[in-house]
Amino acid sequence: MIRAVVFDCFGVLATGTWSQFCERHFAGDDMKRALARDLNRASDGGYISDAEYYGELAMLAGIEPDEVAQQLREGIVLNTDLFGYLARLKPNYKIGLLSNVGSDWLYENFTEEQLALFDAKVLSHDSGYVKPDSRAYELIAERLGVQPEECVFVDDMEHNVAGAQVVGMQAVQHRTNRGTINALTTILDH
């Protein structure tokens, strides 16, 4: 029986600008793109500070660190429709957030009401576990007070969905709001 629904942030509850930043600055340069991806993982894991992250990305992109920060924050859009659905789930299910994020971005961009919807959060920069590390999924289940088998996880990345399934969670790959809501409804109604 499903007792908890766990959501990813970027690509699900919010659209980020990481892909656009990489395309703008590293298109056609696989080496720089790989270095940027490594920096992003180090930031997500809390291994480097925001200042180090922006500084290193700035050197790779040939721009100033402040410009990196601005470009990564501009154009972020919250998925208010999915937040509305999440609010409807809240009375019957524990709600979790499991995100690879390198700073307190959530607290800067989500409203207090949106943050209050989550019964537990596991953020990679705090925990040190970056999806698809099994420990990230196990930790969110533990914080929600349920077993992994009692969770359904929603993420836009196939490898993160597979990571959830490895620990026994049911999982939905988010592509559209309608598709995600339909898939969750099917799982939760059984």
Secondary structure, 3 states (H helix, E strand, C coil): CCCEEEECCECCCEECCHHHHHHHHHCCCHHHHHHHHHHHHHHHCCCCCHHHHHHHHHHHHCCCHHHHHHHHHCCCEECHHHHHHHHHHCCCCEEEEEECCCCCHHHHHCCHHHHHCCCEEEEHHHHCCCCCCHHHHHHHHHHHCCCHHHEEEEECCHHHHHHHHHCCCEEEECCCHHHHHHHHHHHHCC
